[in-house]
Amino acid sequence: MRRSQATDARKKDTREKIELGGLIAKAGLRYEKRALLLGLLIDASQRIKGDDAERARLTAIGAEAFGRDGE
């Protein structure tokens, strides 16, 4: 029996949320209040709009953090 598209969509959504939560933990923010986390994300979203240099700077920081996974 084939799974329904709704079930597949829910599983994909759940997997994405788990991955996003993992990013919060990797950034060392696991124990911060949700309001603070949301504020950080909203602020970052506003700062990167139309600012390619800021987007590149933050991307480099993230890429470096991912690169340390193998250490």
PDB file of N, CA, C, O and CB in Angstrom:
ATOM      1  N   MET A   1       0.837  -1.189   0.000  1.00  0.00           N
ATOM      2  CA  MET A   1       0.000   0.000   0.000  1.00  0.00           C
ATOM      3  C   MET A   1       0.882   1.253   0.000  1.00  0.00           C
ATOM      4  O   MET A   1       1.802   1.369   0.810  1.00  0.00           O
ATOM      5  CB  MET A   1      -0.952  -0.002   1.222  1.00  0.00           C
ATOM      6  N   ARG A   2       0.602   2.172  -0.894  1.00  0.00           N
ATOM      7  CA  ARG A   2       1.403   3.398  -1.027  1.00  0.00           C
ATOM      8  C   ARG A   2       0.955   4.422   0.010  1.00  0.00           C
ATOM      9  O   ARG A   2      -0.235   4.635   0.242  1.00  0.00           O
ATOM     10  CB  ARG A   2       1.280   3.991  -2.460  1.00  0.00           C
ATOM     11  N   ARG A   3       1.966   5.047   0.625  1.00  0.00           N
ATOM     12  CA  ARG A   3       1.644   6.117   1.578  1.00  0.00           C
ATOM     13  C   ARG A   3       1.015   7.290   0.865  1.00  0.00           C
ATOM     14  O   ARG A   3       1.315   7.565  -0.297  1.00  0.00           O
ATOM     15  CB  ARG A   3       2.897   6.574   2.333  1.00  0.00           C
ATOM     16  N   SER A   4       0.158   7.961   1.556  1.00  0.00           N
ATOM     17  CA  SER A   4      -0.508   9.121   0.948  1.00  0.00           C
ATOM     18  C   SER A   4       0.461  10.290   0.835  1.00  0.00           C
ATOM     19  O   SER A   4       1.462  10.357   1.547  1.00  0.00           O
ATOM     20  CB  SER A   4      -1.747   9.534   1.771  1.00  0.00           C
ATOM     21  N   GLN A   5       0.153  11.185  -0.050  1.00  0.00           N
ATOM     22  CA  GLN A   5       0.978  12.377  -0.220  1.00  0.00           C
ATOM     23  C   GLN A   5       0.965  13.234   1.033  1.00  0.00           C
ATOM     24  O   GLN A   5       1.963  13.878   1.356  1.00  0.00           O
ATOM     25  CB  GLN A   5       0.500  13.192  -1.414  1.00  0.00           C
ATOM     26  N   ALA A   6      -0.162  13.247   1.743  1.00  0.00           N
ATOM     27  CA  ALA A   6      -0.240  14.028   2.980  1.00  0.00           C
ATOM     28  C   ALA A   6       0.715  13.463   4.023  1.00  0.00           C
ATOM     29  O   ALA A   6       1.371  14.220   4.740  1.00  0.00           O
ATOM     30  CB  ALA A   6      -1.682  14.040   3.528  1.00  0.00           C
ATOM     31  N   THR A   7       0.798  12.135   4.112  1.00  0.00           N
ATOM     32  CA  THR A   7       1.718  11.507   5.070  1.00  0.00           C
ATOM     33  C   THR A   7       3.155  11.835   4.700  1.00  0.00           C
ATOM     34  O   THR A   7       3.959  12.166   5.571  1.00  0.00           O
ATOM     35  CB  THR A   7       1.512   9.971   5.111  1.00  0.00           C
ATOM     36  N   ASP A   8       3.485  11.749   3.422  1.00  0.00           N
ATOM     37  CA  ASP A   8       4.830  12.082   2.959  1.00  0.00           C
ATOM     38  C   ASP A   8       5.166  13.543   3.259  1.00  0.00           C
ATOM     39  O   ASP A   8       6.283  13.851   3.674  1.00  0.00           O
ATOM     40  CB  ASP A   8       4.960  11.807   1.454  1.00  0.00           C
ATOM     41  N   ALA A   9       4.216  14.430   3.052  1.00  0.00           N
ATOM     42  CA  ALA A   9       4.441  15.854   3.313  1.00  0.00           C
ATOM     43  C   ALA A   9       4.663  16.102   4.798  1.00  0.00           C
ATOM     44  O   ALA A   9       5.520  16.904   5.169  1.00  0.00           O
ATOM     45  CB  ALA A   9       3.255  16.691   2.811  1.00  0.00           C
ATOM     46  N   ARG A  10       3.905  15.426   5.649  1.00  0.00           N
ATOM     47  CA  ARG A  10       4.086  15.577   7.101  1.00  0.00           C
ATOM     48  C   ARG A  10       5.451  15.075   7.537  1.00  0.00           C
ATOM     49  O   ARG A  10       6.106  15.700   8.372  1.00  0.00           O
ATOM     50  CB  ARG A  10       2.988  14.825   7.862  1.00  0.00           C
ATOM     51  N   LYS A  11       5.881  13.962   6.986  1.00  0.00           N
ATOM     52  CA  LYS A  11       7.200  13.414   7.339  1.00  0.00           C
ATOM     53  C   LYS A  11       8.311  14.357   6.901  1.00  0.00           C
ATOM     54  O   LYS A  11       9.273  14.578   7.636  1.00  0.00           O
ATOM     55  CB  LYS A  11       7.402  12.028   6.697  1.00  0.00           C
ATOM     56  N   LYS A  12       8.176  14.911   5.702  1.00  0.00           N
ATOM     57  CA  LYS A  12       9.174  15.865   5.217  1.00  0.00           C
ATOM     58  C   LYS A  12       9.220  17.095   6.118  1.00  0.00           C
ATOM     59  O   LYS A  12      10.299  17.574   6.467  1.00  0.00           O
ATOM     60  CB  LYS A  12       8.869  16.279   3.764  1.00  0.00           C
ATOM     61  N   ASP A  13       8.051  17.603   6.493  1.00  0.00           N
ATOM     62  CA  ASP A  13       7.963  18.772   7.373  1.00  0.00           C
ATOM     63  C   ASP A  13       8.611  18.478   8.727  1.00  0.00           C
ATOM     64  O   ASP A  13       9.357  19.302   9.255  1.00  0.00           O
ATOM     65  CB  ASP A  13       6.490  19.194   7.568  1.00  0.00           C
ATOM     66  N   THR A  14       8.326  17.319   9.274  1.00  0.00           N
ATOM     67  CA  THR A  14       8.906  16.933  10.567  1.00  0.00           C
ATOM     68  C   THR A  14      10.424  16.836  10.471  1.00  0.00           C
ATOM     69  O   THR A  14      11.132  17.314  11.357  1.00  0.00           O
ATOM     70  CB  THR A  14       8.320  15.592  11.045  1.00  0.00           C
ATOM     71  N   ARG A  15      10.926  16.223   9.409  1.00  0.00           N
ATOM     72  CA  ARG A  15      12.379  16.088   9.219  1.00  0.00           C
ATOM     73  C   ARG A  15      13.046  17.457   9.130  1.00  0.00           C
ATOM     74  O   ARG A  15      14.105  17.674   9.719  1.00  0.00           O
ATOM     75  CB  ARG A  15      12.686  15.270   7.948  1.00  0.00           C
ATOM     76  N   GLU A  16      12.422  18.391   8.387  1.00  0.00           N
ATOM     77  CA  GLU A  16      12.979  19.743   8.267  1.00  0.00           C
ATOM     78  C   GLU A  16      13.024  20.449   9.617  1.00  0.00           C
ATOM     79  O   GLU A  16      14.005  21.123   9.933  1.00  0.00           O
ATOM     80  CB  GLU A  16      12.159  20.570   7.276  1.00  0.00           C
ATOM     81  N   LYS A  17      11.966  20.298  10.416  1.00  0.00           N
ATOM     82  CA  LYS A  17      11.935  20.934  11.733  1.00  0.00           C
ATOM     83  C   LYS A  17      13.003  20.356  12.648  1.00  0.00           C
ATOM     84  O   LYS A  17      13.632  21.094  13.406  1.00  0.00           O
ATOM     85  CB  LYS A  17      10.557  20.772  12.373  1.00  0.00           C
ATOM     86  N   ILE A  18      13.215  19.058  12.587  1.00  0.00           N
ATOM     87  CA  ILE A  18      14.264  18.432  13.399  1.00  0.00           C
ATOM     88  C   ILE A  18      15.629  18.967  12.985  1.00  0.00           C
ATOM     89  O   ILE A  18      16.464  19.273  13.837  1.00  0.00           O
ATOM     90  CB  ILE A  18      14.223  16.889  13.259  1.00  0.00           C
ATOM     91  N   GLU A  19      15.855  19.078  11.686  1.00  0.00           N
ATOM     92  CA  GLU A  19      17.134  19.613  11.201  1.00  0.00           C
ATOM     93  C   GLU A  19      17.333  21.056  11.658  1.00  0.00           C
ATOM     94  O   GLU A  19      18.437  21.431  12.052  1.00  0.00           O
ATOM     95  CB  GLU A  19      17.202  19.535   9.665  1.00  0.00           C
ATOM     96  N   LEU A  20      16.283  21.862  11.609  1.00  0.00           N
ATOM     97  CA  LEU A  20      16.389  23.256  12.056  1.00  0.00           C
ATOM     98  C   LEU A  20      16.676  23.327  13.547  1.00  0.00           C
ATOM     99  O   LEU A  20      17.464  24.164  13.987  1.00  0.00           O
ATOM    100  CB  LEU A  20      15.102  24.028  11.733  1.00  0.00           C
ATOM    101  N   GLY A  21      16.047  22.462  14.325  1.00  0.00           N
ATOM    102  CA  GLY A  21      16.343  22.398  15.755  1.00  0.00           C
ATOM    103  C   GLY A  21      17.793  22.029  16.003  1.00  0.00           C
ATOM    104  O   GLY A  21      18.423  22.533  16.934  1.00  0.00           O
ATOM    105  N   GLY A  22      18.315  21.153  15.172  1.00  0.00           N
ATOM    106  CA  GLY A  22      19.725  20.776  15.278  1.00  0.00           C
ATOM    107  C   GLY A  22      20.652  21.960  15.045  1.00  0.00           C
ATOM    108  O   GLY A  22      21.708  22.060  15.670  1.00  0.00           O
ATOM    109  N   LEU A  23      20.261  22.848  14.153  1.00  0.00           N
ATOM    110  CA  LEU A  23      21.066  24.047  13.917  1.00  0.00           C
ATOM    111  C   LEU A  23      21.101  24.943  15.148  1.00  0.00           C
ATOM    112  O   LEU A  23      22.139  25.519  15.476  1.00  0.00           O
ATOM    113  CB  LEU A  23      20.521  24.827  12.720  1.00  0.00           C
ATOM    114  N   ILE A  24      19.970  25.058  15.825  1.00  0.00           N
ATOM    115  CA  ILE A  24      19.913  25.848  17.055  1.00  0.00           C
ATOM    116  C   ILE A  24      20.873  25.255  18.090  1.00  0.00           C
ATOM    117  O   ILE A  24      21.628  25.981  18.736  1.00  0.00           O
ATOM    118  CB  ILE A  24      18.460  25.896  17.617  1.00  0.00           C
ATOM    119  N   ALA A  25      20.834  23.935  18.239  1.00  0.00           N
ATOM    120  CA  ALA A  25      21.722  23.265  19.197  1.00  0.00           C
ATOM    121  C   ALA A  25      23.178  23.451  18.792  1.00  0.00           C
ATOM    122  O   ALA A  25      24.022  23.735  19.642  1.00  0.00           O
ATOM    123  CB  ALA A  25      21.386  21.761  19.297  1.00  0.00           C
ATOM    124  N   LYS A  26      23.486  23.295  17.501  1.00  0.00           N
ATOM    125  CA  LYS A  26      24.860  23.427  17.020  1.00  0.00           C
ATOM    126  C   LYS A  26      25.403  24.836  17.256  1.00  0.00           C
ATOM    127  O   LYS A  26      26.598  25.019  17.486  1.00  0.00           O
ATOM    128  CB  LYS A  26      24.935  23.080  15.533  1.00  0.00           C
ATOM    129  N   ALA A  27      24.527  25.815  17.197  1.00  0.00           N
ATOM    130  CA  ALA A  27      24.944  27.208  17.422  1.00  0.00           C
ATOM    131  C   ALA A  27      25.154  27.512  18.906  1.00  0.00           C
ATOM    132  O   ALA A  27      25.573  28.612  19.263  1.00  0.00           O
ATOM    133  CB  ALA A  27      23.904  28.169  16.843  1.00  0.00           C
ATOM    134  N   GLY A  28      24.860  26.532  19.770  1.00  0.00           N
ATOM    135  CA  GLY A  28      25.055  26.745  21.201  1.00  0.00           C
ATOM    136  C   GLY A  28      23.909  27.494  21.853  1.00  0.00           C
ATOM    137  O   GLY A  28      24.078  28.098  22.912  1.00  0.00           O
ATOM    138  N   LEU A  29      22.741  27.458  21.221  1.00  0.00           N
ATOM    139  CA  LEU A  29      21.602  28.231  21.706  1.00  0.00           C
ATOM    140  C   LEU A  29      20.474  27.353  22.255  1.00  0.00           C
ATOM    141  O   LEU A  29      19.353  27.826  22.441  1.00  0.00           O
ATOM    142  CB  LEU A  29      21.069  29.099  20.593  1.00  0.00           C
ATOM    143  N   ARG A  30      20.765  26.107  22.508  1.00  0.00           N
ATOM    144  CA  ARG A  30      19.745  25.141  22.925  1.00  0.00           C
ATOM    145  C   ARG A  30      18.928  25.603  24.120  1.00  0.00           C
ATOM    146  O   ARG A  30      17.726  25.343  24.173  1.00  0.00           O
ATOM    147  CB  ARG A  30      20.394  23.831  23.251  1.00  0.00           C
ATOM    148  N   TYR A  31      19.538  26.274  25.066  1.00  0.00           N
ATOM    149  CA  TYR A  31      18.849  26.609  26.315  1.00  0.00           C
ATOM    150  C   TYR A  31      18.355  28.051  26.383  1.00  0.00           C
ATOM    151  O   TYR A  31      17.927  28.520  27.438  1.00  0.00           O
ATOM    152  CB  TYR A  31      19.760  26.352  27.470  1.00  0.00           C
ATOM    153  N   GLU A  32      18.418  28.744  25.258  1.00  0.00           N
ATOM    154  CA  GLU A  32      17.919  30.125  25.228  1.00  0.00           C
ATOM    155  C   GLU A  32      16.396  30.126  25.101  1.00  0.00           C
ATOM    156  O   GLU A  32      15.800  29.158  24.630  1.00  0.00           O
ATOM    157  CB  GLU A  32      18.561  30.919  24.053  1.00  0.00           C
ATOM    158  N   LYS A  33      15.784  31.218  25.526  1.00  0.00           N
ATOM    159  CA  LYS A  33      14.338  31.345  25.436  1.00  0.00           C
ATOM    160  C   LYS A  33      13.911  31.433  23.969  1.00  0.00           C
ATOM    161  O   LYS A  33      14.622  31.985  23.128  1.00  0.00           O
ATOM    162  CB  LYS A  33      13.850  32.582  26.221  1.00  0.00           C
ATOM    163  N   ARG A  34      12.747  30.881  23.690  1.00  0.00           N
ATOM    164  CA  ARG A  34      12.235  30.893  22.311  1.00  0.00           C
ATOM    165  C   ARG A  34      12.078  32.304  21.779  1.00  0.00           C
ATOM    166  O   ARG A  34      12.341  32.548  20.602  1.00  0.00           O
ATOM    167  CB  ARG A  34      10.898  30.168  22.235  1.00  0.00           C
ATOM    168  N   ALA A  35      11.657  33.237  22.616  1.00  0.00           N
ATOM    169  CA  ALA A  35      11.489  34.622  22.160  1.00  0.00           C
ATOM    170  C   ALA A  35      12.825  35.202  21.707  1.00  0.00           C
ATOM    171  O   ALA A  35      12.879  35.927  20.714  1.00  0.00           O
ATOM    172  CB  ALA A  35      10.883  35.493  23.281  1.00  0.00           C
ATOM    173  N   LEU A  36      13.890  34.892  22.418  1.00  0.00           N
ATOM    174  CA  LEU A  36      15.213  35.372  22.024  1.00  0.00           C
ATOM    175  C   LEU A  36      15.616  34.759  20.688  1.00  0.00           C
ATOM    176  O   LEU A  36      16.107  35.461  19.804  1.00  0.00           O
ATOM    177  CB  LEU A  36      16.260  35.037  23.108  1.00  0.00           C
ATOM    178  N   LEU A  37      15.412  33.462  20.543  1.00  0.00           N
ATOM    179  CA  LEU A  37      15.776  32.802  19.296  1.00  0.00           C
ATOM    180  C   LEU A  37      15.020  33.388  18.115  1.00  0.00           C
ATOM    181  O   LEU A  37      15.601  33.642  17.059  1.00  0.00           O
ATOM    182  CB  LEU A  37      15.511  31.311  19.393  1.00  0.00           C
ATOM    183  N   LEU A  38      13.736  33.600  18.295  1.00  0.00           N
ATOM    184  CA  LEU A  38      12.940  34.188  17.224  1.00  0.00           C
ATOM    185  C   LEU A  38      13.418  35.606  16.913  1.00  0.00           C
ATOM    186  O   LEU A  38      13.505  35.994  15.748  1.00  0.00           O
ATOM    187  CB  LEU A  38      11.451  34.197  17.605  1.00  0.00           C
ATOM    188  N   GLY A  39      13.724  36.372  17.949  1.00  0.00           N
ATOM    189  CA  GLY A  39      14.249  37.724  17.742  1.00  0.00           C
ATOM    190  C   GLY A  39      15.553  37.719  16.966  1.00  0.00           C
ATOM    191  O   GLY A  39      15.754  38.545  16.076  1.00  0.00           O
ATOM    192  N   LEU A  40      16.440  36.790  17.300  1.00  0.00           N
ATOM    193  CA  LEU A  40      17.709  36.673  16.571  1.00  0.00           C
ATOM    194  C   LEU A  40      17.465  36.371  15.096  1.00  0.00           C
ATOM    195  O   LEU A  40      18.084  36.973  14.218  1.00  0.00           O
ATOM    196  CB  LEU A  40      18.589  35.575  17.194  1.00  0.00           C
ATOM    197  N   LEU A  41      16.574  35.451  14.838  1.00  0.00           N
ATOM    198  CA  LEU A  41      16.298  35.053  13.462  1.00  0.00           C
ATOM    199  C   LEU A  41      15.629  36.179  12.673  1.00  0.00           C
ATOM    200  O   LEU A  41      15.961  36.400  11.508  1.00  0.00           O
ATOM    201  CB  LEU A  41      15.417  33.808  13.443  1.00  0.00           C
ATOM    202  N   ILE A  42      14.702  36.880  13.290  1.00  0.00           N
ATOM    203  CA  ILE A  42      14.046  38.006  12.614  1.00  0.00           C
ATOM    204  C   ILE A  42      15.059  39.101  12.318  1.00  0.00           C
ATOM    205  O   ILE A  42      15.063  39.665  11.223  1.00  0.00           O
ATOM    206  CB  ILE A  42      12.889  38.566  13.472  1.00  0.00           C
ATOM    207  N   ASP A  43      15.913  39.404  13.280  1.00  0.00           N
ATOM    208  CA  ASP A  43      16.936  40.431  13.084  1.00  0.00           C
ATOM    209  C   ASP A  43      17.884  40.037  11.953  1.00  0.00           C
ATOM    210  O   ASP A  43      18.215  40.859  11.098  1.00  0.00           O
ATOM    211  CB  ASP A  43      17.725  40.661  14.385  1.00  0.00           C
ATOM    212  N   ALA A  44      18.313  38.792  11.955  1.00  0.00           N
ATOM    213  CA  ALA A  44      19.228  38.326  10.906  1.00  0.00           C
ATOM    214  C   ALA A  44      18.547  38.380   9.544  1.00  0.00           C
ATOM    215  O   ALA A  44      19.165  38.770   8.553  1.00  0.00           O
ATOM    216  CB  ALA A  44      19.713  36.889  11.202  1.00  0.00           C
ATOM    217  N   SER A  45      17.282  37.991   9.492  1.00  0.00           N
ATOM    218  CA  SER A  45      16.539  38.030   8.235  1.00  0.00           C
ATOM    219  C   SER A  45      16.489  39.448   7.679  1.00  0.00           C
ATOM    220  O   SER A  45      16.665  39.656   6.478  1.00  0.00           O
ATOM    221  CB  SER A  45      15.117  37.491   8.435  1.00  0.00           C
ATOM    222  N   GLN A  46      16.253  40.410   8.543  1.00  0.00           N
ATOM    223  CA  GLN A  46      16.192  41.809   8.105  1.00  0.00           C
ATOM    224  C   GLN A  46      17.572  42.307   7.676  1.00  0.00           C
ATOM    225  O   GLN A  46      17.687  43.076   6.721  1.00  0.00           O
ATOM    226  CB  GLN A  46      15.635  42.701   9.230  1.00  0.00           C
ATOM    227  N   ARG A  47      18.626  41.866   8.387  1.00  0.00           N
ATOM    228  CA  ARG A  47      19.974  42.340   8.058  1.00  0.00           C
ATOM    229  C   ARG A  47      20.486  41.810   6.737  1.00  0.00           C
ATOM    230  O   ARG A  47      21.255  42.491   6.058  1.00  0.00           O
ATOM    231  CB  ARG A  47      20.929  41.957   9.145  1.00  0.00           C
ATOM    232  N   ILE A  48      20.076  40.603   6.352  1.00  0.00           N
ATOM    233  CA  ILE A  48      20.610  40.040   5.114  1.00  0.00           C
ATOM    234  C   ILE A  48      19.829  40.448   3.867  1.00  0.00           C
ATOM    235  O   ILE A  48      20.304  40.249   2.748  1.00  0.00           O
ATOM    236  CB  ILE A  48      20.631  38.547   5.214  1.00  0.00           C
ATOM    237  N   LYS A  49      18.650  41.010   4.046  1.00  0.00           N
ATOM    238  CA  LYS A  49      17.867  41.441   2.882  1.00  0.00           C
ATOM    239  C   LYS A  49      18.604  42.558   2.149  1.00  0.00           C
ATOM    240  O   LYS A  49      18.807  43.646   2.687  1.00  0.00           O
ATOM    241  CB  LYS A  49      16.451  41.915   3.312  1.00  0.00           C
ATOM    242  N   GLY A  50      18.991  42.272   0.936  1.00  0.00           N
ATOM    243  CA  GLY A  50      19.666  43.271   0.120  1.00  0.00           C
ATOM    244  C   GLY A  50      21.105  43.545   0.522  1.00  0.00           C
ATOM    245  O   GLY A  50      21.726  44.469  -0.004  1.00  0.00           O
ATOM    246  N   ASP A  51      21.643  42.761   1.441  1.00  0.00           N
ATOM    247  CA  ASP A  51      23.023  42.981   1.892  1.00  0.00           C
ATOM    248  C   ASP A  51      23.831  41.719   1.597  1.00  0.00           C
ATOM    249  O   ASP A  51      23.969  40.832   2.439  1.00  0.00           O
ATOM    250  CB  ASP A  51      23.075  43.338   3.425  1.00  0.00           C
ATOM    251  N   ASP A  52      24.357  41.670   0.380  1.00  0.00           N
ATOM    252  CA  ASP A  52      25.104  40.483  -0.038  1.00  0.00           C
ATOM    253  C   ASP A  52      26.362  40.264   0.798  1.00  0.00           C
ATOM    254  O   ASP A  52      26.766  39.122   1.015  1.00  0.00           O
ATOM    255  CB  ASP A  52      25.480  40.598  -1.503  1.00  0.00           C
ATOM    256  N   ALA A  53      26.979  41.333   1.265  1.00  0.00           N
ATOM    257  CA  ALA A  53      28.189  41.195   2.077  1.00  0.00           C
ATOM    258  C   ALA A  53      27.860  40.537   3.425  1.00  0.00           C
ATOM    259  O   ALA A  53      28.593  39.664   3.889  1.00  0.00           O
ATOM    260  CB  ALA A  53      28.851  42.578   2.298  1.00  0.00           C
ATOM    261  N   GLU A  54      26.768  40.957   4.041  1.00  0.00           N
ATOM    262  CA  GLU A  54      26.368  40.364   5.325  1.00  0.00           C
ATOM    263  C   GLU A  54      25.954  38.912   5.128  1.00  0.00           C
ATOM    264  O   GLU A  54      26.278  38.055   5.951  1.00  0.00           O
ATOM    265  CB  GLU A  54      25.211  41.168   5.965  1.00  0.00           C
ATOM    266  N   ARG A  55      25.249  38.636   4.056  1.00  0.00           N
ATOM    267  CA  ARG A  55      24.860  37.257   3.746  1.00  0.00           C
ATOM    268  C   ARG A  55      26.106  36.387   3.570  1.00  0.00           C
ATOM    269  O   ARG A  55      26.162  35.272   4.089  1.00  0.00           O
ATOM    270  CB  ARG A  55      23.980  37.208   2.467  1.00  0.00           C
ATOM    271  N   ALA A  56      27.098  36.890   2.845  1.00  0.00           N
ATOM    272  CA  ALA A  56      28.334  36.137   2.612  1.00  0.00           C
ATOM    273  C   ALA A  56      29.096  35.935   3.926  1.00  0.00           C
ATOM    274  O   ALA A  56      29.636  34.856   4.172  1.00  0.00           O
ATOM    275  CB  ALA A  56      29.229  36.869   1.580  1.00  0.00           C
ATOM    276  N   ARG A  57      29.138  36.961   4.760  1.00  0.00           N
ATOM    277  CA  ARG A  57      29.840  36.855   6.047  1.00  0.00           C
ATOM    278  C   ARG A  57      29.207  35.781   6.919  1.00  0.00           C
ATOM    279  O   ARG A  57      29.915  34.953   7.493  1.00  0.00           O
ATOM    280  CB  ARG A  57      29.830  38.208   6.784  1.00  0.00           C
ATOM    281  N   LEU A  58      27.897  35.785   7.022  1.00  0.00           N
ATOM    282  CA  LEU A  58      27.212  34.800   7.855  1.00  0.00           C
ATOM    283  C   LEU A  58      27.304  33.394   7.259  1.00  0.00           C
ATOM    284  O   LEU A  58      27.401  32.412   7.994  1.00  0.00           O
ATOM    285  CB  LEU A  58      25.748  35.194   8.035  1.00  0.00           C
ATOM    286  N   THR A  59      27.275  33.302   5.941  1.00  0.00           N
ATOM    287  CA  THR A  59      27.428  32.009   5.281  1.00  0.00           C
ATOM    288  C   THR A  59      28.808  31.426   5.573  1.00  0.00           C
ATOM    289  O   THR A  59      28.936  30.223   5.804  1.00  0.00           O
ATOM    290  CB  THR A  59      27.213  32.147   3.761  1.00  0.00           C
ATOM    291  N   ALA A  60      29.836  32.263   5.564  1.00  0.00           N
ATOM    292  CA  ALA A  60      31.191  31.792   5.858  1.00  0.00           C
ATOM    293  C   ALA A  60      31.306  31.289   7.290  1.00  0.00           C
ATOM    294  O   ALA A  60      31.961  30.278   7.544  1.00  0.00           O
ATOM    295  CB  ALA A  60      32.204  32.906   5.616  1.00  0.00           C
ATOM    296  N   ILE A  61      30.679  31.984   8.217  1.00  0.00           N
ATOM    297  CA  ILE A  61      30.686  31.543   9.620  1.00  0.00           C
ATOM    298  C   ILE A  61      30.017  30.173   9.738  1.00  0.00           C
ATOM    299  O   ILE A  61      30.539  29.279  10.405  1.00  0.00           O
ATOM    300  CB  ILE A  61      29.961  32.580  10.531  1.00  0.00           C
ATOM    301  N   GLY A  62      28.873  30.011   9.094  1.00  0.00           N
ATOM    302  CA  GLY A  62      28.170  28.737   9.141  1.00  0.00           C
ATOM    303  C   GLY A  62      28.939  27.619   8.471  1.00  0.00           C
ATOM    304  O   GLY A  62      28.999  26.505   8.992  1.00  0.00           O
ATOM    305  N   ALA A  63      29.528  27.904   7.321  1.00  0.00           N
ATOM    306  CA  ALA A  63      30.308  26.887   6.610  1.00  0.00           C
ATOM    307  C   ALA A  63      31.499  26.439   7.443  1.00  0.00           C
ATOM    308  O   ALA A  63      31.839  25.256   7.457  1.00  0.00           O
ATOM    309  CB  ALA A  63      30.785  27.423   5.252  1.00  0.00           C
ATOM    310  N   GLU A  64      32.135  27.375   8.135  1.00  0.00           N
ATOM    311  CA  GLU A  64      33.253  27.015   9.006  1.00  0.00           C
ATOM    312  C   GLU A  64      32.786  26.107  10.143  1.00  0.00           C
ATOM    313  O   GLU A  64      33.462  25.136  10.484  1.00  0.00           O
ATOM    314  CB  GLU A  64      33.919  28.278   9.575  1.00  0.00           C
ATOM    315  N   ALA A  65      31.650  26.419  10.718  1.00  0.00           N
ATOM    316  CA  ALA A  65      31.114  25.587  11.800  1.00  0.00           C
ATOM    317  C   ALA A  65      30.797  24.173  11.305  1.00  0.00           C
ATOM    318  O   ALA A  65      31.074  23.196  12.001  1.00  0.00           O
ATOM    319  CB  ALA A  65      29.849  26.233  12.395  1.00  0.00           C
ATOM    320  N   PHE A  66      30.221  24.063  10.113  1.00  0.00           N
ATOM    321  CA  PHE A  66      29.954  22.743   9.545  1.00  0.00           C
ATOM    322  C   PHE A  66      31.250  22.009   9.253  1.00  0.00           C
ATOM    323  O   PHE A  66      31.330  20.790   9.407  1.00  0.00           O
ATOM    324  CB  PHE A  66      29.121  22.865   8.270  1.00  0.00           C
ATOM    325  N   GLY A  67      32.264  22.752   8.831  1.00  0.00           N
ATOM    326  CA  GLY A  67      33.560  22.143   8.534  1.00  0.00           C
ATOM    327  C   GLY A  67      34.229  21.548   9.757  1.00  0.00           C
ATOM    328  O   GLY A  67      35.024  20.616   9.635  1.00  0.00           O
ATOM    329  N   ARG A  68      33.920  22.071  10.934  1.00  0.00           N
ATOM    330  CA  ARG A  68      34.504  21.548  12.170  1.00  0.00           C
ATOM    331  C   ARG A  68      33.848  20.237  12.609  1.00  0.00           C
ATOM    332  O   ARG A  68      34.327  19.593  13.543  1.00  0.00           O
ATOM    333  CB  ARG A  68      34.380  22.581  13.280  1.00  0.00           C
ATOM    334  N   ASP A  69      32.768  19.838  11.954  1.00  0.00           N
ATOM    335  CA  ASP A  69      32.080  18.605  12.326  1.00  0.00           C
ATOM    336  C   ASP A  69      33.017  17.402  12.251  1.00  0.00           C
ATOM    337  O   ASP A  69      32.897  16.469  13.045  1.00  0.00           O
ATOM    338  CB  ASP A  69      30.868  18.381  11.423  1.00  0.00           C
ATOM    339  N   GLY A  70      33.934  17.422  11.312  1.00  0.00           N
ATOM    340  CA  GLY A  70      34.831  16.282  11.125  1.00  0.00           C
ATOM    341  C   GLY A  70      35.963  16.199  12.128  1.00  0.00           C
ATOM    342  O   GLY A  70      36.669  15.193  12.197  1.00  0.00           O
ATOM    343  N   GLU A  71      36.135  17.252  12.903  1.00  0.00           N
ATOM    344  CA  GLU A  71      37.251  17.272  13.855  1.00  0.00           C
ATOM    345  C   GLU A  71      36.928  16.500  15.111  1.00  0.00           C
ATOM    346  O   GLU A  71      37.758  16.417  16.016  1.00  0.00           O
ATOM    347  CB  GLU A  71      37.617  18.697  14.215  1.00  0.00           C
TER     348      GLU A  71
END
